[in-house]
C-alpha cells in the first residue's frame, strides 16, 4: 500500500471522529462567552503539560529514527513544540498565570491521555504510525485552534499576541503533509504495518476528542 492511499483510507475511516472534534460543544460555548476564565486557565495549563511532553517525545522519535526523512521530520516537530511553548507563555500571562502556576495545575486524565499515548508511541510506535497519526489529526486540531483563537479575540478581548499559541497550530507548516508521506512511505517500504499505523491514528484522534471533552466537562 502506498502512503497516500493509506492516508486517504485512514481519513475516511476517522471522518466521524474528526467531525466530532470540529463540531465540539466546547467551541460553541467559547464562541458565546460561556466558558469561565478559570476554565481558560485550565486550558492553558493542560496545554503546557501536553506541549512539554510532546516535545520530549518527538526528540525521542528523532533519536530512534535518525536516518532518511524521519529524522528531520521528527526534529522539526520537536522544534515546533519548542516555539509553541514560548507562545503559550504569552497566553498564560494574559490569563495571569506564571510558570509556577502552570506546573502546579492538577491535570485532567482525559486531557492528558493524548500526550501519554504520544509518549508510548515514541517508545513503541513505528515511524509510519506516528507520521500517519499526526498528519491525519492535524486538520481537526488546527481547525479547532483557529476557532479558539478567533473566540478568544472576539469574545474575550484577547490580543493577537495572546492567541499566538493557537494561531501557530491553526495552519499546517508548508509541505508538512508531503514530509509526513515520505516518512510513511519509507516505513512501509521497511516493513511497518499499515494496520498498526491506522490503529495508532484512530487512538490518537480519539484521545484528541477526549481532550476537548475534558475541557467541556461540567459546563
C-alpha positions in Angstrom: 0.0 0.0 0.0 1.3 3.5 -0.9 1.4 6.2 1.8 -1.1 8.5 0.1 -3.6 5.6 -0.2 -3.1 4.7 3.5 -3.7 8.4 4.5 -6.8 8.7 2.4 -8.2 5.4 3.7 -7.5 6.5 7.3 -9.1 9.8 6.9 -12.3 8.2 5.6 -12.4 5.8 8.5 -12.0 8.6 11.0 -14.3 11.1 9.5 -16.9 10.8 12.2 -14.3 11.4 15.0 -12.9 14.3 13.1 -16.3 15.8 12.8 -17.0 15.3 16.5 -13.8 17.3 17.2 -14.5 20.1 14.8 -18.1 20.5 15.9 -17.3 20.2 19.6 -19.6 21.7 22.2 -16.6 23.5 23.9 -16.1 25.6 20.8 -19.8 26.7 20.8 -19.6 27.6 24.5 -16.4 29.5 23.9 -17.8 31.5 21.0 -20.7 32.6 23.2 -18.6 33.5 26.2 -19.9 30.7 28.3 -16.5 29.3 29.2 -15.4 30.8 32.5 -11.9 32.3 32.9 -10.9 29.6 35.3 -11.5 27.0 32.5 -9.4 29.1 30.1 -6.6 28.9 32.7 -7.1 25.2 32.8 -6.8 25.0 29.0 -3.5 26.9 29.1 -2.2 24.7 31.9 -3.3 21.4 30.2 -1.5 22.6 27.0 1.6 23.3 29.0 1.7 19.7 30.1 0.9 18.4 26.6 3.4 20.5 24.7 6.2 19.9 27.2 5.6 16.1 26.9 5.2 16.0 23.1 8.5 18.0 22.7 10.4 15.3 24.5 8.5 12.5 22.7 9.4 14.0 19.3 13.1 14.3 20.3 13.0 10.6 21.3 11.5 9.7 17.9 14.2 11.6 16.1 16.8 9.6 18.1 15.1 6.3 17.3 14.7 7.1 13.6 17.7 9.4 12.6 18.1 8.2 9.0 16.2 9.3 5.9 13.3 11.7 6.1 12.1 10.6 9.5 14.9 12.2 11.5 14.4 15.6 10.1 10.6 15.2 10.3 10.6 14.4 14.0 13.2 17.0 14.8 11.0 19.6 13.1 8.1 18.5 15.2 10.2 18.9 18.4 11.4 22.3 17.3 7.8 23.3 16.6 6.7 22.3 20.1 9.5 24.5 21.5 8.2 27.5 19.5 4.7 26.8 20.7 5.8 26.6 24.3 7.2 30.1 24.1 3.9 31.4 22.7 2.0 29.6 25.3 3.8 31.7 27.9 2.1 34.8 26.3 -1.3 33.2 26.6 -0.6 32.3 30.2 0.4 35.8 31.0 -2.8 37.1 29.6 -4.6 34.7 32.0 -2.4 35.9 34.9 -0.6 32.6 35.1 3.1 32.2 35.7 5.2 29.1 35.0 4.8 28.0 38.7 1.0 28.1 38.2 1.2 26.1 35.1 3.4 23.5 36.8 1.1 23.4 39.8 -2.1 22.7 37.8 -3.6 19.3 38.6 -4.1 17.7 35.1 -7.3 16.2 34.0 -6.8 12.5 32.9 -8.9 13.0 29.8 -6.9 15.9 28.7 -3.5 14.2 29.3 -4.4 10.9 27.7 -3.2 12.3 24.3 0.4 13.1 25.3 0.6 9.9 27.3 -0.2 8.0 24.2 2.3 10.1 22.2 5.0 9.2 24.7 4.0 5.5 24.3 4.4 5.8 20.5 7.7 7.5 21.0 9.0 4.3 22.6 7.0 1.7 20.8 5.4 3.0 17.6 6.8 2.7 14.1 7.8 5.8 12.1 4.8 5.2 9.8 2.3 5.0 12.7 3.5 8.3 14.2 3.7 10.2 11.0 0.2 8.9 9.9 -1.3 9.7 13.2 -0.1 13.3 13.2 -0.8 14.2 9.6 -4.3 12.7 9.8 -5.1 14.5 13.1 -3.7 17.9 12.0 -6.8 19.2 10.2 -9.1 18.7 13.2 -6.6 20.1 15.7 -5.7 23.0 13.5 -9.2 23.9 12.8 -10.1 23.9 16.5 -7.1 26.1 17.2 -8.2 28.6 14.7 -11.7 28.6 16.2 -10.3 29.1 19.7 -8.1 31.9 18.6 -11.0 33.7 17.0 -13.3 33.3 20.0 -10.6 34.5 22.5 -10.1 37.6 20.4 -13.7 38.4 19.5 -15.5 37.3 22.7 -12.9 37.5 25.4 -10.9 40.5 24.2 -7.6 38.7 23.8 -4.8 40.4 21.8 -3.3 38.9 18.7 -0.2 38.1 20.7 -2.1 36.3 23.4 -3.7 33.9 20.9 -0.4 33.3 19.1 -0.1 29.8 20.5 -3.4 28.8 18.8 -2.6 30.7 15.6 0.7 28.8 15.4 -1.2 25.5 15.1 -4.1 26.8 13.1 -2.5 26.1 9.7 0.0 23.3 8.9 3.6 24.2 8.0 4.2 24.4 4.3 5.0 21.0 2.9 4.0 19.2 6.2 1.8 16.5 4.5 4.4 15.8 1.9 7.1 15.3 4.5 4.9 13.0 6.5 4.0 11.0 3.5 7.7 10.5 2.8 8.2 9.2 6.3 5.2 6.8 6.0 6.5 5.6 2.6 9.9 4.8 3.9 8.4 3.0 6.9 6.1 0.9 4.8 9.0 0.0 2.5 10.9 -1.2 5.5 8.1 -3.4 6.7 6.0 -1.1 9.0 2.4 -2.5 9.5 -0.3 -0.3 7.9 -2.8 -1.9 10.2 -0.9 -0.8 13.3 -0.4 2.7 11.7 -4.2 3.0 11.3 -4.7 1.8 14.8 -2.4 4.4 16.2 -4.1 7.1 14.3 -7.5 6.0 15.5 -6.4 6.0 19.1 -4.6 9.4 18.8 -7.7 11.0 17.3 -9.9 9.5 20.0 -7.6 11.0 22.6 -7.8 14.3 20.9 -11.6 14.1 21.3 -11.1 13.2 24.9 -9.1 16.4 25.4 -12.0 18.6 24.2 -14.5 16.5 26.2 -12.4 17.2 29.3 -12.5 21.0 28.7 -16.3 21.0 28.3 -16.9 18.8 31.3 -19.4 20.3 33.7 -20.1 23.4 31.5 
